[in-house]
Amino acid sequence: MQRAVIVLRAKDIPFEVTYIDLTDKPDWFLAISPHGKVPVLSVDGEPLFESNAIAEYLDETAPPRLHPEDPIQRARNRAWTDFLTTFTGGLSGIYYTANTDDREERMAVARQRLGKLEEALVQRGNDGPYFNGPDLSLVDAGYAPFLQRFLYVDQWLETHLLAEFPLVDAWARALVSSEVVKGSVPDNFYETFQAGMKRRGFYVGGMMESEPRLVNV
């Protein structure tokens, strides 16, 4: 859901958000979300679902374009957006677990995927701070929520993993410093995130303080 909100904010599109309790999904939501997942975007009463589809729709219908105009660059951007599922599984796998028994194996998977992203940033042909240069793109909107969460939990995990990949680290910190990204979550986001970690029995939930810390950027 956060990706869609980032895109809406980057394009300055007026919108309203209805938050769904995913542990008790209302019938009206299930009727418009075939997979029972968020986000769902209602456009003049027509529901659109799946993050990639929503982001692409918004980019095609409202300026400014967040994809590059050059078709080769645009295709490469889409390819790195497609890599997102693989990437996030490696990164979140470090803390979406009940214990630390196989932490080193999980760290190795995350390093391998971070390495691919680091190489993409080496080859991007610009100095950032975002994926395509000075302006937010759909790639940024896709990766920002997951990098934001990892920077947050790593205050307790202390893996310092992103520091091993300086371009990814700089990119992540630029993203979480962006007002567009900061404003894409509700005021109680970190409290809710902590509560979710504890409720689901993930070991990092037991490490978190009752009062949320702030991401150091």
GIKA-V718951 format. One record per residue. SS is DSSP state (a for helix, b for strand, c for the rest). OMEGA is omega in degrees with one decimal (999 if undefined). D_LAST is the distance of its C-alpha to the last C-alpha in Angstrom with 1 decimal. Layout:
<<SS | OMEGA | D_LAST> <SS | OMEGA | D_LAST>>
This chain:
<<c | -176.3 | 23.2> <a | 179.4 | 19.6> <a | -179.9 | 20.2> <a | 179.7 | 23.2> <a | 176.9 | 21.4> <a | -180.0 | 18.8> <a | 178.9 | 21.8> <a | -179.7 | 23.7> <a | -179.8 | 21.1> <a | -179.7 | 20.5> <c | 178.7 | 24.3> <c | 178.0 | 24.7> <c | 176.7 | 27.3> <c | -179.7 | 28.5> <c | 173.4 | 28.3> <c | -178.9 | 28.8> <c | 170.0 | 27.2> <c | -178.9 | 29.4> <c | -177.0 | 27.7> <c | 171.6 | 29.8> <c | -174.1 | 30.3> <c | 174.0 | 30.4> <c | -180.0 | 32.5> <c | -174.0 | 35.1> <c | 180.0 | 35.2> <c | -177.6 | 37.6> <a | -178.1 | 40.6> <a | 178.5 | 39.7> <a | 179.2 | 36.4> <a | 179.6 | 38.1> <a | -177.8 | 40.7> <a | 179.8 | 38.2> <c | -174.4 | 35.8> <c | -179.2 | 38.0> <c | 179.9 | 35.6> <c | -177.1 | 34.6> <c | 170.1 | 30.9> <c | 4.0 | 28.3> <c | 166.5 | 27.6> <b | 177.9 | 30.9> <b | 177.2 | 31.1> <b | 179.9 | 34.3> <b | -177.5 | 35.6> <c | 177.6 | 38.8> <c | 179.1 | 39.6> <b | -179.1 | 39.0> <b | 170.9 | 36.4> <b | -177.2 | 34.2> <b | -175.1 | 32.4> <c | -172.4 | 30.1> <a | -178.2 | 26.6> <a | -178.6 | 27.5> <a | 179.6 | 30.7> <a | -179.6 | 29.1> <a | 179.7 | 26.4> <a | 178.2 | 29.2> <a | -179.1 | 31.5> <a | -178.2 | 29.1> <a | 179.7 | 28.5> <a | -170.4 | 32.2> <a | -177.4 | 33.2> <c | 176.2 | 30.7> <c | -4.4 | 29.3> <c | 177.1 | 27.1> <c | 177.1 | 27.3> <c | 170.0 | 24.1> <c | 175.8 | 26.0> <c | 176.7 | 27.2> <c | 179.1 | 30.7> <c | -174.3 | 31.9> <a | 177.6 | 33.4> <a | 178.3 | 32.5> <a | 179.6 | 28.8> <a | 178.5 | 29.0> <a | 178.5 | 30.7> <a | 176.1 | 28.0> <a | 179.6 | 25.3> <a | 179.0 | 27.4> <a | 179.1 | 27.8> <a | 171.9 | 24.1> <a | 177.3 | 23.9> <a | 178.6 | 26.8> <c | -173.3 | 25.1> <a | -178.2 | 22.5> <a | 177.6 | 24.8> <a | -178.0 | 25.3> <a | -173.9 | 21.7> <a | 176.8 | 20.5> <a | 177.5 | 23.5> <a | -176.1 | 22.4> <a | -178.6 | 18.8> <a | 178.0 | 19.8> <c | 178.9 | 22.9> <c | -175.6 | 21.1> <c | 174.5 | 20.7> <c | -177.3 | 23.3> <c | -174.8 | 26.0> <c | -176.4 | 28.1> <c | -177.7 | 27.9> <c | -173.5 | 26.7> <c | -177.9 | 30.1> <c | -175.7 | 29.1> <a | -177.4 | 25.4> <a | 176.6 | 26.0> <a | 179.0 | 27.7> <a | 177.7 | 24.9> <a | -179.9 | 22.4> <a | 177.1 | 24.8> <a | -179.9 | 25.0> <a | 179.2 | 21.2> <a | -179.4 | 21.2> <a | -178.2 | 24.0> <a | 173.8 | 22.4> <a | 178.4 | 19.0> <a | 177.6 | 21.3> <a | -179.9 | 23.0> <a | 176.6 | 19.9> <a | 180.0 | 18.8> <a | 177.2 | 22.3> <a | 179.1 | 22.1> <a | 174.7 | 19.2> <a | -173.1 | 21.3> <c | -172.8 | 24.2> <c | 175.0 | 22.7> <c | 176.3 | 24.1> <c | -177.3 | 21.3> <c | 178.5 | 18.3> <c | 9.3 | 15.9> <c | -178.5 | 13.3> <b | -171.9 | 14.8> <c | -178.6 | 17.6> <c | -178.7 | 20.4> <b | -172.4 | 18.9> <c | -174.8 | 17.7> <c | 177.5 | 18.6> <c | 177.7 | 17.6> <c | 176.0 | 20.2> <a | 174.8 | 21.7> <a | 178.0 | 20.1> <a | -178.9 | 16.6> <a | -179.7 | 17.9> <a | -174.9 | 19.2> <a | -173.4 | 16.4> <a | -177.0 | 13.5> <a | -176.3 | 14.9> <a | 174.8 | 15.3> <a | 177.4 | 12.0> <a | -179.6 | 10.4> <a | -178.8 | 13.0> <a | 177.0 | 12.7> <a | -179.7 | 9.1> <a | -176.1 | 10.5> <a | -177.7 | 13.7> <a | 171.3 | 12.7> <a | 176.6 | 11.7> <a | -178.4 | 15.5> <a | 179.9 | 16.8> <c | 173.4 | 15.1> <c | -175.7 | 16.2> <c | -172.8 | 13.4> <a | -177.1 | 15.0> <a | 179.5 | 12.5> <a | 177.3 | 12.5> <a | -177.2 | 16.2> <c | -167.8 | 15.5> <a | 179.6 | 13.5> <a | 175.8 | 14.1> <a | -179.9 | 13.1> <a | 179.6 | 9.9> <a | 178.3 | 9.1> <a | -179.5 | 10.7> <a | -177.6 | 8.9> <a | 173.9 | 5.4> <a | -179.5 | 7.7> <a | -177.2 | 9.5> <a | 175.3 | 7.4> <a | -177.3 | 6.6> <c | 178.1 | 10.4> <a | 177.9 | 12.8> <a | -179.7 | 15.1> <a | 179.5 | 13.1> <a | -176.7 | 11.9> <c | -176.9 | 15.7> <c | 177.9 | 17.0> <c | 178.6 | 17.1> <c | -177.1 | 19.2> <c | -177.7 | 18.3> <c | -174.2 | 19.4> <a | -174.4 | 17.6> <a | 175.7 | 15.9> <a | 179.5 | 19.2> <a | 178.4 | 21.1> <a | 177.0 | 19.1> <a | -178.9 | 19.7> <a | 178.6 | 23.3> <a | 177.5 | 23.7> <a | -179.4 | 22.6> <a | -178.4 | 25.1> <a | -176.6 | 27.8> <c | 174.1 | 27.9> <c | 177.9 | 28.2> <c | -172.1 | 25.2> <a | -179.2 | 24.7> <a | 178.5 | 21.0> <a | 179.0 | 22.2> <a | -179.9 | 24.1> <c | -171.8 | 21.2> <c | 177.6 | 19.1> <c | 176.8 | 19.5> <c | 176.5 | 21.3> <c | -176.5 | 18.7> <c | 171.5 | 15.4> <c | 174.3 | 12.2> <c | 175.2 | 8.9> <c | 177.5 | 6.1> <c | -178.1 | 3.8> <c | 999 | 0.0>>
